[in-house]
Structures are given as C-alpha cells and as structure tokens.
C-alpha cells in the first residue's frame, strides 16, 4: 500500500504550473514537490492540506491510497 497523488495533473490543470511555483505557494522547496509527486516522500497532514487548498480541492481529491503494491 502506498500514497498516490494527482499533483502533476492539478498543476497541469492550473495553467501548467511549475513545481517551483507550487512549492513557493505552499512554502516548501521544488525538490519536496518533486519527491511527493514521485511517491518518494509522504507529506505532513498540514502540507497535504495546503496543497489541496491551493488547488481548491479536498485532500482526498489530491491524495489517495494505492492498494496491492
């Protein structure tokens, strides 16, 4: 089981926003956003909520559990 996310899709839908721009908007580094997108880093609850709020989505619309891996 792992945590999946749709951050890349959200960025694309938000005028093809860069990782760097999203990172600046939520107060982290570009590398943090990259690591979250690739599933190498699980964000804190606060960061997950900041990202979801930035895109006007619920946390469950941005982050989801991937079973069977």
FENQUI-V282861 format. One record per residue. N is the residue number from 1. RES is the residue in three letters. PSI is psi in whole degrees, 0 to 359 (NA if undefined). Layout:
n=N res=RES psi=PSI
n=N res=RES psi=PSI
This chain:
n=1 res=UNK psi=138
n=2 res=UNK psi=168
n=3 res=UNK psi=119
n=4 res=UNK psi=169
n=5 res=UNK psi=162
n=6 res=UNK psi=31
n=7 res=UNK psi=317
n=8 res=UNK psi=316
n=9 res=UNK psi=317
n=10 res=UNK psi=317
n=11 res=UNK psi=318
n=12 res=UNK psi=315
n=13 res=UNK psi=343
n=14 res=UNK psi=57
n=15 res=UNK psi=37
n=16 res=UNK psi=46
n=17 res=UNK psi=142
n=18 res=UNK psi=160
n=19 res=UNK psi=321
n=20 res=UNK psi=318
n=21 res=UNK psi=318
n=22 res=UNK psi=317
n=23 res=UNK psi=315
n=24 res=UNK psi=322
n=25 res=UNK psi=329
n=26 res=UNK psi=1
n=27 res=UNK psi=34
n=28 res=UNK psi=183
n=29 res=UNK psi=162
n=30 res=UNK psi=323
n=31 res=UNK psi=325
n=32 res=UNK psi=313
n=33 res=UNK psi=316
n=34 res=UNK psi=313
n=35 res=UNK psi=323
n=36 res=UNK psi=313
n=37 res=UNK psi=321
n=38 res=UNK psi=356
n=39 res=UNK psi=16
n=40 res=UNK psi=346
n=41 res=UNK psi=132
n=42 res=UNK psi=121
n=43 res=UNK psi=156
n=44 res=UNK psi=163
n=45 res=UNK psi=317
n=46 res=UNK psi=314
n=47 res=UNK psi=319
n=48 res=UNK psi=319
n=49 res=UNK psi=321
n=50 res=UNK psi=317
n=51 res=UNK psi=312
n=52 res=UNK psi=315
n=53 res=UNK psi=320
n=54 res=UNK psi=320
n=55 res=UNK psi=7
n=56 res=UNK psi=45
n=57 res=UNK psi=165
n=58 res=UNK psi=161
n=59 res=UNK psi=321
n=60 res=UNK psi=338
n=61 res=UNK psi=336
n=62 res=UNK psi=323
n=63 res=UNK psi=143
n=64 res=UNK psi=158
n=65 res=UNK psi=133
n=66 res=UNK psi=114
n=67 res=UNK psi=161
n=68 res=UNK psi=25
n=69 res=UNK psi=NA
